[in-house]
Amino acid sequence: MIDHDPSSERAPLRGDSSGARSGGRTHAWDIECDVLVVGLGAAGGSAAIEARRGGAEVVVIDRFAGGGATGRSAGIIYFGGGTELQLAAGYVDTPQNMFDYLRQEVGDAVPEATLRAFCETSVANFEWLRQLGVPFPVSGKVSKSAYPESDCTLYFSGNELCHPYRDSATPAPRGHRPLGVGLTGHLSAEAMRLGMLEAGALLRPYSRLERLVVASDGAVIGGVVCELKAPRWLVDVMATLVRNAGGISPRLGGVLQATLRAIERSCKRHHVRARRGVILCTGGFVFDRKLMLEHAPAYADCSMRLGTAGDDGSGIAIGQAAGGVLGKMDRCTAWRFIDPPEAWWGGILVGRSGARICNETLYGGKVGEHMIEEHGGKGTLIVDASTMARGRRQVMSGNPQLYQRVFGLINGYVTCRSAPTLRQLAARMDIDADGLEASVAAYNAGVRAGVDGLGKRLDTMSPIDGGPYYAIPFDKDGLLYPTPCLTLGGLRTEGLTAEVLGADGAAIPGLYAAGRTAVGVSSNGYVSGLSVADGIFSGRNAGRHAARRTTA
């Protein structure tokens, strides 16, 4: 549990229309608005736009310059139900079909009504984002891949083509990628930032929420905001170091985070009244090692953390201190993509026992989940000489993203190990030799019979029957082929309004949470684009509801 001791610096203050009370003193409101949005990523930008369009006076604060994890993301957004891009590519998708697939991924993370609303509003949310200027032209070839080429705007970004998912829903591509070179998350983040400003919201960057202010009836009516006094460039440098160096070394990240917080203590406090509510959109907690060890220890030692320095759990803690309850805090996603190259799908991924871990063509997050939660984070891809050779050729062909080519070369030439026999390879990789030989024999029998025990499609299978044999390490703590990780849990909310729920199951008046600060549709099982889509869905819901909320 995140600390919410009343003596904590995050404990809420009491207040009323005249101001916030602290230490026997009443602090008059320095700033007044209808809605205070905390954090400017996909969720915060969506919330601000909708609240402003709903007639509310909106102030948005961000700990840095804005953009959030969305701005640093690959850009994929999970839309479906019949978007223009799907129809142009010849795929007939419906909200029900989308629901049938996502129910398998989402599990019990959100109620059925919330998931149905997510699917039924998906086309509208896609068009809403296009109207903000995000480029989604019909472009490129639809395929299943870890990440598409730069001319592609639609692809299979999850497990839609894989067993058992394809058995319950007709496969449809739903990974929508803004057109651009490289990773394109910044295009959506910037469009929402500009849309928010054009709608008339006021942005106060380099400001962080320290605590909430609540009225005598428990309603959230504002917050204490710390506006940075230290040079902004210094904070930007430290935030970049936390994200990059701290993203690889958790211990170094902790030192850097402490330094960043020390710099941020040089601030001017503002007491901000939010007449209709506060919306928390501050991200997750992957950059707080203590919280990772407490809530998601199996993922704490993944070799790369994704997000920004703001993903330290502070917003979640502030919401909990006001009475919000937490959910799915043990859930993370960690990606072990076998492709590119696609040829390596023909191999088998095994644990130290030599047993296969899962269907190798599953989405990388699902592969990582199986490996980390069932095999201690240890995995090795086994291929034979011909499959390795085909993979090496594929790495140098086509037009993959630069990082994909680099990691393909690293796995194909640097980290891989070979041996004349499977038993010798097993000894070299600390794998049980009998288990490995049994797994390869069973797999080869499946190739000959045209069926795989784990449901892999025949067109992705290749026999492993010609030495030398190769092993590529996929362990979660590998540095040359890092395992990206982000957290999925947070504050529990009423899914259709994004109101934070208290211990009694009732909504806390005036308090909202969206994106990865909250439990949402991506909090149980993640596929590429689902978190950003959830941020847009929950952020828009929060903004609309807060704008309509009436107060005494």
C-alpha positions as CSV (number, residue, x, y, z in Angstrom):
1,M,0.0,0.0,0.0
2,I,1.3,3.5,-0.8
3,D,1.8,5.5,2.4
4,H,-1.2,7.6,3.3
5,D,-0.5,8.4,6.9
6,P,-2.3,11.6,7.9
7,S,1.0,13.0,9.0
8,S,2.4,12.5,5.4
9,E,3.2,15.5,3.3
10,R,0.6,14.2,0.8
11,A,-2.3,14.1,3.3
12,P,-5.0,16.5,2.1
13,L,-5.7,19.8,3.7
14,R,-9.1,21.0,4.8
15,G,-10.7,24.0,3.1
16,D,-13.8,25.8,2.0
17,S,-14.7,28.7,-0.3
18,S,-12.5,31.1,1.6
19,G,-9.3,29.0,1.3
20,A,-7.2,26.1,2.5
21,R,-6.4,25.6,6.2
22,S,-3.0,24.5,7.4
23,G,-1.3,24.8,10.8
24,G,-4.2,26.9,12.2
25,R,-3.9,29.3,9.3
26,T,-6.2,29.9,6.3
27,H,-4.5,30.3,3.0
28,A,-6.6,32.3,0.6
29,W,-7.0,30.8,-2.9
30,D,-4.3,32.1,-5.2
31,I,-5.9,30.6,-8.3
32,E,-9.5,29.6,-9.0
33,C,-10.9,27.5,-11.8
34,D,-13.6,25.0,-12.4
35,V,-11.4,22.0,-13.2
36,L,-7.8,21.4,-12.3
37,V,-6.1,18.8,-14.6
38,V,-2.9,17.3,-13.2
39,G,-0.5,16.0,-15.9
40,L,-0.5,16.6,-19.6
41,G,-0.3,13.4,-21.6
42,A,-3.0,11.7,-23.5
43,A,-5.3,11.5,-20.5
44,G,-4.7,15.0,-19.3
45,G,-4.9,16.5,-22.7
46,S,-8.2,14.7,-23.5
47,A,-9.6,15.7,-20.1
48,A,-8.7,19.4,-20.5
49,I,-10.2,19.6,-24.0
50,E,-13.5,18.0,-23.0
51,A,-13.8,20.0,-19.8
52,R,-13.2,23.2,-21.7
53,R,-15.6,22.3,-24.4
54,G,-18.1,21.6,-21.7
55,G,-17.9,25.2,-20.6
56,A,-15.5,24.8,-17.6
57,E,-12.7,27.1,-16.8
58,V,-9.7,24.8,-16.9
59,V,-6.1,25.0,-15.5
60,V,-3.7,22.3,-16.4
61,I,-0.4,21.7,-14.6
62,D,2.5,19.5,-15.5
63,R,5.6,18.6,-13.6
64,F,7.6,19.3,-16.7
65,A,6.8,20.7,-20.1
66,G,4.0,18.3,-20.9
67,G,3.6,15.3,-23.3
68,G,3.8,12.6,-20.6
69,A,4.5,9.0,-21.5
70,T,2.4,9.3,-24.6
71,G,4.8,11.8,-26.0
72,R,7.6,9.3,-25.5
73,S,5.7,6.4,-26.8
74,A,5.8,4.5,-30.1
75,G,2.6,6.3,-31.0
76,I,0.3,3.3,-31.5
77,I,-3.3,3.8,-30.4
78,Y,-5.8,0.9,-30.2
79,F,-8.9,1.8,-32.2
80,G,-11.5,-0.5,-33.7
81,G,-15.1,-1.2,-34.4
82,G,-15.0,0.0,-38.0
83,T,-12.6,2.9,-38.5
84,E,-11.9,4.3,-41.9
85,L,-8.5,2.7,-42.0
86,Q,-9.9,-0.7,-41.2
87,L,-12.6,-0.4,-43.9
88,A,-10.1,0.8,-46.5
89,A,-8.0,-2.2,-45.8
90,G,-10.9,-4.5,-46.3
91,Y,-11.6,-5.5,-42.6
92,V,-15.1,-5.6,-41.3
93,D,-14.9,-4.9,-37.6
94,T,-17.7,-4.1,-35.2
95,P,-17.8,-2.8,-31.6
96,Q,-19.1,-6.3,-30.6
97,N,-16.3,-8.1,-32.4
98,M,-13.8,-5.7,-30.7
99,F,-15.5,-6.4,-27.4
100,D,-15.3,-10.2,-27.9
101,Y,-11.5,-9.9,-28.4
102,L,-10.8,-7.4,-25.7
103,R,-12.8,-9.3,-23.1
104,Q,-10.1,-12.0,-23.3
105,E,-7.3,-9.4,-22.7
106,V,-9.1,-7.2,-20.2
107,G,-10.4,-9.9,-17.9
108,D,-11.9,-8.4,-14.7
109,A,-10.0,-5.1,-14.8
110,V,-13.1,-3.1,-15.7
111,P,-16.9,-4.0,-15.7
112,E,-18.5,-5.1,-18.9
113,A,-20.3,-1.8,-19.3
114,T,-17.1,0.1,-19.3
115,L,-15.5,-2.2,-21.8
116,R,-18.5,-2.0,-24.0
117,A,-18.5,1.8,-23.9
118,F,-14.8,1.8,-24.7
119,C,-15.5,-0.3,-27.8
120,E,-18.6,1.5,-28.9
121,T,-16.9,4.9,-28.7
122,S,-13.7,3.8,-30.4
123,V,-14.5,5.1,-33.9
124,A,-15.7,8.4,-32.4
125,N,-12.5,8.7,-30.4
126,F,-10.4,8.0,-33.5
127,E,-12.2,10.7,-35.5
128,W,-11.9,13.1,-32.5
129,L,-8.1,12.6,-32.6
130,R,-8.0,13.1,-36.3
131,Q,-9.9,16.3,-36.0
132,L,-7.2,17.6,-33.7
133,G,-4.7,17.1,-36.5
134,V,-3.2,13.7,-35.9
135,P,-2.3,12.2,-39.3
136,F,-4.0,8.9,-40.0
137,P,-4.1,8.5,-43.7
138,V,-4.6,5.1,-45.4
139,S,-1.0,4.1,-45.9
140,G,1.3,1.0,-45.9
141,K,0.7,-2.7,-45.8
142,V,-1.3,-4.3,-43.0
143,S,0.7,-7.0,-41.2
144,K,1.4,-8.5,-37.8
145,S,4.6,-7.1,-36.4
146,A,6.3,-5.8,-33.2
147,Y,6.1,-2.3,-34.8
148,P,5.3,-1.4,-38.4
149,E,7.4,0.4,-41.0
150,S,7.3,4.2,-41.2
151,D,4.8,4.3,-44.1
152,C,2.3,2.1,-42.2
153,T,-0.8,3.4,-40.3
154,L,-2.6,0.2,-39.5
155,Y,-1.4,-3.2,-38.3
156,F,-2.2,-6.1,-36.0
157,S,-0.8,-4.8,-32.7
158,G,-2.0,-7.5,-30.4
159,N,-3.0,-11.2,-30.2
160,E,-5.9,-11.0,-32.7
161,L,-4.4,-13.6,-35.0
162,C,-3.4,-16.0,-32.3
163,H,-5.1,-19.0,-30.6
164,P,-7.2,-18.8,-28.5
165,Y,-8.1,-15.2,-29.2
166,R,-9.0,-15.8,-32.9
167,D,-11.4,-18.5,-31.8
168,S,-13.7,-16.0,-30.1
169,A,-13.4,-13.0,-32.3
170,T,-12.8,-12.4,-36.0
171,P,-9.2,-11.1,-36.3
172,A,-9.0,-7.4,-37.2
173,P,-6.0,-5.0,-37.2
174,R,-6.6,-2.2,-34.6
175,G,-3.1,-0.8,-34.1
176,H,-3.5,2.8,-35.5
177,R,-0.1,4.6,-36.0
178,P,0.1,8.3,-36.7
179,L,2.1,8.6,-40.0
180,G,5.6,9.8,-39.5
181,V,9.3,8.7,-39.4
182,G,10.3,6.6,-36.4
183,L,8.3,6.6,-33.2
184,T,5.3,9.0,-33.5
185,G,3.8,9.3,-30.1
186,H,4.8,12.9,-30.0
187,L,2.4,13.7,-32.8
188,S,-0.7,12.8,-30.7
189,A,0.7,14.4,-27.5
190,E,1.4,17.7,-29.3
191,A,-2.0,17.7,-31.1
192,M,-3.7,17.3,-27.7
193,R,-1.6,20.0,-26.2
194,L,-2.4,22.5,-28.9
195,G,-6.1,21.4,-28.9
196,M,-6.3,22.1,-25.2
197,L,-4.7,25.6,-25.6
198,E,-6.9,26.5,-28.6
199,A,-9.9,25.5,-26.5
200,G,-8.9,28.0,-23.9
201,A,-7.4,25.9,-21.1
202,L,-4.5,27.6,-19.1
203,L,-1.3,25.6,-19.0
204,R,1.1,26.0,-16.0
205,P,4.2,23.9,-16.8
206,Y,6.9,23.0,-14.3
207,S,4.3,22.8,-11.5
208,R,3.4,19.7,-9.5
209,L,0.5,18.8,-7.2
210,E,1.7,18.5,-3.6
211,R,-1.6,17.6,-2.0
212,L,-5.4,17.9,-2.3
213,V,-7.7,20.2,-0.5
214,V,-11.0,18.7,0.7
215,A,-14.2,20.2,2.2
216,S,-15.8,19.2,5.4
217,D,-18.1,16.8,3.5
218,G,-15.2,15.0,1.9
219,A,-15.4,16.6,-1.6
220,V,-12.2,17.5,-3.3
221,I,-12.2,21.3,-3.9
222,G,-8.7,22.1,-4.9
223,G,-5.0,21.4,-4.3
224,V,-1.6,22.8,-3.3
225,V,0.5,23.3,-6.4
226,C,4.3,23.9,-6.3
227,E,5.6,26.0,-9.1
228,L,9.3,25.5,-9.8
229,K,11.7,28.3,-8.9
230,A,14.9,26.5,-10.0
231,P,16.0,26.8,-13.6
232,R,13.8,24.8,-15.9
233,W,16.7,23.6,-18.0
234,L,18.2,21.9,-14.9
235,V,14.9,20.1,-14.2
236,D,14.8,19.0,-17.9
237,V,18.3,17.7,-17.7
238,M,17.6,15.7,-14.5
239,A,14.3,14.4,-15.9
240,T,16.1,13.2,-19.0
241,L,18.7,11.4,-16.9
242,V,16.0,9.8,-14.8
243,R,14.2,8.6,-17.9
244,N,17.3,7.3,-19.8
245,A,20.0,6.3,-17.2
246,G,17.4,5.6,-14.6
247,G,15.4,3.7,-17.1
248,I,18.2,1.1,-17.3
249,S,19.6,1.2,-13.7
250,P,16.9,1.3,-11.0
251,R,19.4,2.1,-8.3
252,L,20.9,5.0,-10.3
253,G,17.4,6.0,-11.1
254,G,16.6,6.3,-7.4
255,V,19.6,8.6,-6.8
256,L,18.6,10.7,-9.8
257,Q,15.0,10.9,-8.6
258,A,16.1,12.0,-5.2
259,T,18.2,14.7,-6.8
260,L,15.3,15.9,-9.0
261,R,13.0,16.1,-6.0
262,A,15.6,18.1,-4.1
263,I,15.8,20.6,-7.0
264,E,12.0,20.7,-7.1
265,R,11.8,21.8,-3.5
266,S,12.7,25.2,-4.7
267,C,9.2,26.2,-5.5
268,K,6.4,28.7,-4.9
269,R,3.2,27.2,-3.5
270,H,-0.1,28.2,-4.9
271,H,-3.5,27.2,-3.3
272,V,-5.7,26.4,-6.3
273,R,-9.4,26.1,-6.0
274,A,-11.1,23.7,-8.4
275,R,-14.8,24.3,-8.0
276,R,-15.9,21.2,-9.9
277,G,-13.0,18.8,-9.5
278,V,-9.4,17.7,-9.8
279,I,-8.4,15.2,-12.5
280,L,-5.3,13.2,-11.8
281,C,-3.4,12.1,-14.9
282,T,0.1,11.7,-13.6
283,G,1.0,8.3,-15.0
284,G,2.1,5.1,-13.2
285,F,4.9,4.2,-10.8
286,V,7.5,2.3,-12.8
287,F,10.2,4.8,-11.9
288,D,9.8,4.2,-8.1
289,R,11.8,1.1,-7.2
290,K,10.3,0.9,-3.7
291,L,6.8,0.7,-5.1
292,M,7.8,-1.8,-7.8
293,L,9.4,-4.1,-5.2
294,E,6.3,-3.7,-2.9
295,H,3.6,-4.2,-5.5
296,A,5.2,-5.9,-8.6
297,P,8.4,-7.5,-7.5
298,A,8.5,-9.9,-10.5
299,Y,8.9,-7.0,-12.8
300,A,11.1,-4.8,-10.7
301,D,14.3,-6.0,-12.3
302,C,13.3,-5.7,-15.9
303,S,16.2,-4.0,-17.7
304,M,14.3,-1.0,-19.0
305,R,11.6,1.3,-17.6
306,L,9.2,3.1,-19.9
307,G,7.7,6.5,-19.3
308,T,8.9,9.7,-17.8
309,A,10.4,10.8,-14.5
310,G,6.8,11.7,-13.5
311,D,5.9,8.0,-13.5
312,D,6.9,7.8,-9.8
313,G,3.5,7.0,-8.3
314,S,3.1,10.4,-6.7
315,G,-0.3,11.1,-8.2
316,I,-1.6,7.7,-7.2
317,A,-0.4,8.4,-3.6
318,I,-2.1,11.7,-3.5
319,G,-5.3,10.2,-4.6
320,Q,-5.0,7.4,-2.1
321,A,-4.3,9.9,0.7
322,A,-7.7,11.4,-0.1
323,G,-9.4,8.1,0.4
324,G,-9.0,6.5,-3.0
325,V,-8.6,2.7,-3.2
326,L,-6.0,1.0,-5.3
327,G,-6.3,-1.9,-7.8
328,K,-4.2,-4.1,-10.1
329,M,-1.0,-2.7,-8.6
330,D,0.7,-6.0,-9.3
331,R,0.0,-5.8,-13.0
332,C,2.7,-4.6,-15.4
333,T,3.6,-5.3,-19.0
334,A,7.1,-6.2,-20.1
335,W,7.8,-6.9,-23.7
336,R,9.8,-9.8,-25.2
337,F,9.3,-9.5,-29.0
338,I,10.8,-12.3,-31.0
339,D,10.3,-10.5,-34.2
340,P,11.7,-8.9,-36.2
341,P,12.9,-10.9,-38.0
342,E,9.8,-13.0,-38.6
343,A,11.9,-16.1,-39.4
344,W,12.7,-16.5,-35.7
345,W,9.0,-17.1,-35.0
346,G,9.9,-20.6,-36.3
347,G,12.0,-21.3,-33.2
348,I,10.8,-22.2,-29.7
349,L,11.2,-20.1,-26.6
350,V,12.1,-22.3,-23.6
351,G,12.7,-21.8,-19.9
352,R,15.6,-23.3,-17.9
353,S,13.7,-26.6,-17.6
354,G,13.7,-26.8,-21.4
355,A,9.9,-26.6,-21.6
356,R,8.3,-24.2,-24.1
357,I,7.1,-21.0,-22.5
358,C,4.2,-20.1,-24.9
359,N,3.2,-19.6,-28.5
360,E,6.1,-17.7,-29.9
361,T,3.9,-15.5,-32.1
362,L,1.9,-14.0,-29.2
363,Y,2.2,-10.3,-28.6
364,G,5.5,-9.4,-27.0
365,G,3.8,-8.3,-23.8
366,K,2.0,-11.7,-23.5
367,V,5.3,-13.5,-24.1
368,G,6.9,-11.4,-21.4
369,E,4.1,-12.1,-19.0
370,H,4.4,-15.9,-19.5
371,M,8.2,-15.7,-19.2
372,I,8.3,-13.5,-16.1
373,E,5.3,-14.9,-14.1
374,E,5.8,-18.6,-15.0
375,H,9.5,-19.0,-15.7
376,G,11.2,-16.6,-13.3
377,G,12.0,-14.1,-16.1
378,K,14.4,-16.6,-17.8
379,G,13.9,-17.5,-21.5
380,T,16.0,-18.6,-24.4
381,L,15.0,-18.8,-28.1
382,I,16.2,-22.0,-29.8
383,V,16.6,-22.1,-33.6
384,D,18.5,-24.2,-36.1
385,A,21.1,-23.1,-38.6
386,S,18.7,-22.5,-41.5
387,T,16.3,-20.4,-39.4
388,M,19.1,-18.3,-38.0
389,A,20.4,-17.7,-41.5
390,R,17.0,-16.6,-42.8
391,G,16.6,-14.3,-39.8
392,R,19.9,-12.7,-40.4
393,R,19.0,-12.0,-44.0
394,Q,15.6,-10.6,-43.0
395,V,17.3,-8.2,-40.5
396,M,19.2,-6.6,-43.3
397,S,16.2,-6.5,-45.8
398,G,13.0,-4.5,-45.9
399,N,12.6,-1.2,-44.0
400,P,12.3,-1.9,-40.3
401,Q,12.7,0.8,-37.7
402,L,16.4,1.5,-37.0
403,Y,16.1,0.2,-33.4
404,Q,14.6,-3.1,-34.7
405,R,17.5,-3.6,-37.0
406,V,20.0,-2.9,-34.3
407,F,18.4,-5.3,-31.9
408,G,18.1,-7.9,-34.7
409,L,21.8,-7.6,-35.3
410,I,22.6,-7.8,-31.6
411,N,20.5,-11.0,-31.2
412,G,21.7,-12.5,-34.4
413,Y,25.4,-11.9,-34.1
414,V,26.4,-10.7,-30.6
415,T,24.3,-12.4,-27.8
416,C,23.5,-15.6,-29.5
417,R,25.4,-18.8,-28.8
418,S,25.8,-22.0,-30.9
419,A,26.7,-25.6,-30.5
420,P,26.8,-28.7,-32.8
421,T,24.1,-30.5,-30.8
422,L,21.1,-29.6,-28.6
423,R,22.7,-31.2,-25.6
424,Q,25.8,-29.1,-25.9
425,L,23.7,-26.0,-26.5
426,A,21.7,-26.8,-23.4
427,A,24.8,-27.1,-21.3
428,R,26.1,-23.8,-22.6
429,M,22.9,-22.0,-21.8
430,D,22.2,-23.7,-18.4
431,I,19.1,-25.4,-19.8
432,D,18.0,-28.9,-18.8
433,A,19.2,-31.0,-21.8
434,D,16.5,-33.7,-21.5
435,G,13.8,-31.1,-21.3
436,L,15.1,-29.2,-24.3
437,E,15.4,-32.4,-26.5
438,A,11.9,-33.4,-25.6
439,S,10.5,-30.0,-26.4
440,V,12.3,-29.9,-29.8
441,A,11.1,-33.4,-30.6
442,A,7.5,-32.6,-29.8
443,Y,7.7,-29.3,-31.8
444,N,9.1,-31.1,-34.8
445,A,6.4,-33.7,-34.6
446,G,3.9,-30.9,-34.7
447,V,5.5,-29.4,-37.7
448,R,5.2,-32.7,-39.5
449,A,1.6,-33.2,-38.4
450,G,0.7,-29.6,-39.3
451,V,-0.5,-28.7,-35.7
452,D,1.1,-27.1,-32.7
453,G,0.3,-27.9,-29.1
454,L,0.4,-24.2,-28.2
455,G,-1.6,-23.1,-31.1
456,K,1.0,-21.6,-33.4
457,R,0.0,-21.3,-37.0
458,L,1.7,-23.7,-39.4
459,D,2.9,-20.9,-41.6
460,T,5.0,-19.6,-38.8
461,M,6.6,-22.9,-37.9
462,S,9.9,-24.3,-39.0
463,P,11.5,-27.6,-38.0
464,I,14.5,-27.4,-35.7
465,D,16.6,-30.2,-37.2
466,G,19.9,-29.0,-38.6
467,G,22.9,-28.0,-36.6
468,P,24.7,-26.0,-35.5
469,Y,21.9,-25.0,-33.2
470,Y,21.6,-21.4,-31.9
471,A,20.3,-19.9,-28.6
472,I,19.3,-16.3,-28.2
473,P,18.9,-15.1,-24.5
474,F,15.6,-13.4,-23.7
475,D,16.1,-13.0,-19.9
476,K,14.2,-10.1,-18.4
477,D,17.4,-8.5,-17.1
478,G,19.3,-8.5,-20.4
479,L,21.0,-5.2,-21.2
480,L,21.9,-5.7,-24.8
481,Y,18.3,-6.7,-25.6
482,P,16.5,-4.8,-22.8
483,T,13.0,-5.7,-21.5
484,P,10.8,-2.5,-21.5
485,C,8.3,-2.4,-18.7
486,L,5.5,-0.1,-17.5
487,T,2.9,-0.4,-14.7
488,L,-0.8,-0.8,-15.3
489,G,-2.5,-0.4,-11.9
490,G,-3.6,2.6,-10.0
491,L,-6.6,4.2,-8.4
492,R,-10.0,2.4,-8.9
493,T,-12.6,4.6,-10.7
494,E,-16.1,4.5,-11.9
495,G,-15.3,3.6,-15.5
496,L,-17.9,5.7,-17.2
497,T,-17.2,8.9,-15.3
498,A,-13.6,8.3,-14.1
499,E,-14.5,9.3,-10.6
500,V,-12.1,7.9,-8.0
501,L,-13.7,5.3,-5.7
502,G,-13.4,5.2,-1.9
503,A,-13.2,2.2,0.4
504,D,-17.0,2.1,0.6
505,G,-17.2,1.8,-3.2
506,A,-18.8,5.2,-3.6
507,A,-17.2,8.0,-5.7
508,I,-15.2,10.7,-3.9
509,P,-16.9,13.9,-5.0
510,G,-14.7,16.1,-7.1
511,L,-11.8,13.6,-7.6
512,Y,-11.1,11.9,-10.9
513,A,-8.3,9.8,-12.3
514,A,-7.5,8.8,-15.9
515,G,-4.8,7.0,-17.9
516,R,-2.2,5.0,-16.0
517,T,-3.0,6.8,-12.7
518,A,-6.2,4.7,-12.8
519,V,-7.3,1.1,-13.3
520,G,-8.5,0.9,-16.8
521,V,-9.1,-1.3,-19.8
522,S,-5.3,-2.1,-20.1
523,S,-4.8,-2.9,-16.5
524,N,-5.0,-6.6,-16.8
525,G,-3.5,-7.4,-20.2
526,Y,-1.8,-5.0,-22.5
527,V,-1.4,-4.8,-26.2
528,S,0.2,-2.1,-28.2
529,G,-1.9,1.1,-28.2
530,L,-4.3,0.0,-25.5
531,S,-3.0,2.3,-22.8
532,V,-3.1,5.5,-24.9
533,A,-6.6,4.6,-26.2
534,D,-7.6,4.1,-22.6
535,G,-6.1,7.4,-21.6
536,I,-8.2,9.2,-24.3
537,F,-11.3,7.3,-23.3
538,S,-11.0,7.8,-19.6
539,G,-9.6,11.4,-20.0
540,R,-12.6,12.5,-22.1
541,N,-15.0,10.8,-19.7
542,A,-13.4,12.6,-16.7
543,G,-13.4,16.0,-18.5
544,R,-17.0,15.8,-19.6
545,H,-18.2,14.7,-16.1
546,A,-16.2,17.2,-14.2
547,A,-17.5,20.0,-16.5
548,R,-21.1,19.0,-15.8
549,R,-20.6,18.6,-12.0
550,T,-22.6,20.9,-9.9
551,T,-21.5,22.0,-6.4
552,A,-23.3,23.5,-3.5
